[in-house]
């Protein structure tokens, strides 16, 4: 099955909208995102030597859950 894309789908207005979103993300919001990443990395729970045993328990629970999963026909 071949998907048909309307010829006017990629109109100049669409291209401008995509460019606007990309510009906003890459030039303004990207710095805000990086600042949030730096804050998360600096959080005391993420520092080397911090107790991260809950992560292992969460991963174990995740693996057990999907190990028991079955496909539904």
C-alpha positions as CSV (number, residue, x, y, z in Angstrom):
1,X,0.0,0.0,0.0
2,X,1.5,3.3,-1.1
3,X,0.8,6.4,0.9
4,X,-0.3,9.4,-1.2
5,X,0.9,12.7,0.1
6,X,-1.1,15.7,-1.2
7,X,0.9,17.9,-3.5
8,X,0.1,21.0,-1.5
9,X,1.2,19.3,1.8
10,X,4.6,20.8,1.7
11,X,3.5,24.3,1.0
12,X,5.6,27.5,1.7
13,X,3.4,28.1,4.8
14,X,4.3,24.6,6.1
15,X,8.0,25.1,5.4
16,X,7.9,28.5,7.3
17,X,6.1,26.9,10.2
18,X,8.7,24.1,10.4
19,X,11.5,26.6,10.2
20,X,9.9,28.7,13.0
21,X,9.6,25.7,15.3
22,X,13.2,24.5,14.5
23,X,14.5,28.0,15.1
24,X,12.8,28.3,18.4
25,X,13.9,24.9,19.6
26,X,17.5,25.2,18.5
27,X,18.1,28.9,19.3
28,X,16.0,29.6,22.4
29,X,14.6,26.5,24.0
30,X,17.8,24.5,23.5
31,X,19.7,26.6,26.1
32,X,16.8,26.2,28.6
33,X,16.9,22.4,28.0
34,X,20.6,22.3,28.6
35,X,20.2,24.3,31.8
36,X,17.6,21.7,33.0
37,X,20.0,18.9,32.1
38,X,22.8,20.6,34.1
39,X,20.5,21.0,37.1
40,X,19.5,17.3,37.0
41,X,23.1,16.2,36.7
42,X,24.0,18.4,39.7
43,X,21.2,17.0,41.9
44,X,22.7,15.3,45.0
45,X,21.0,12.0,44.1
46,X,22.9,11.9,40.7
47,X,26.3,12.5,42.1
48,X,28.9,9.7,42.1
49,X,28.6,7.6,45.3
50,X,25.0,8.4,45.8
51,X,22.7,5.5,46.6
52,X,21.2,4.3,43.3
53,X,19.9,0.9,44.5
54,X,16.4,2.0,43.6
55,X,17.4,2.1,39.9
56,X,18.4,-1.6,40.0
57,X,15.2,-2.6,41.6
58,X,13.2,-0.6,39.0
59,X,15.1,-2.3,36.2
60,X,14.5,-5.7,37.7
61,X,10.8,-5.1,38.0
62,X,10.7,-3.8,34.4
63,X,12.4,-6.9,33.1
64,X,10.2,-9.3,35.2
65,X,7.1,-7.5,34.0
66,X,7.9,-7.9,30.3
67,X,9.3,-11.4,30.7
68,X,5.8,-12.6,31.8
69,X,4.1,-10.7,29.0
70,X,2.3,-12.6,26.3
71,X,1.1,-11.6,22.9
72,X,-2.6,-11.0,22.5
73,X,-3.9,-12.4,19.2
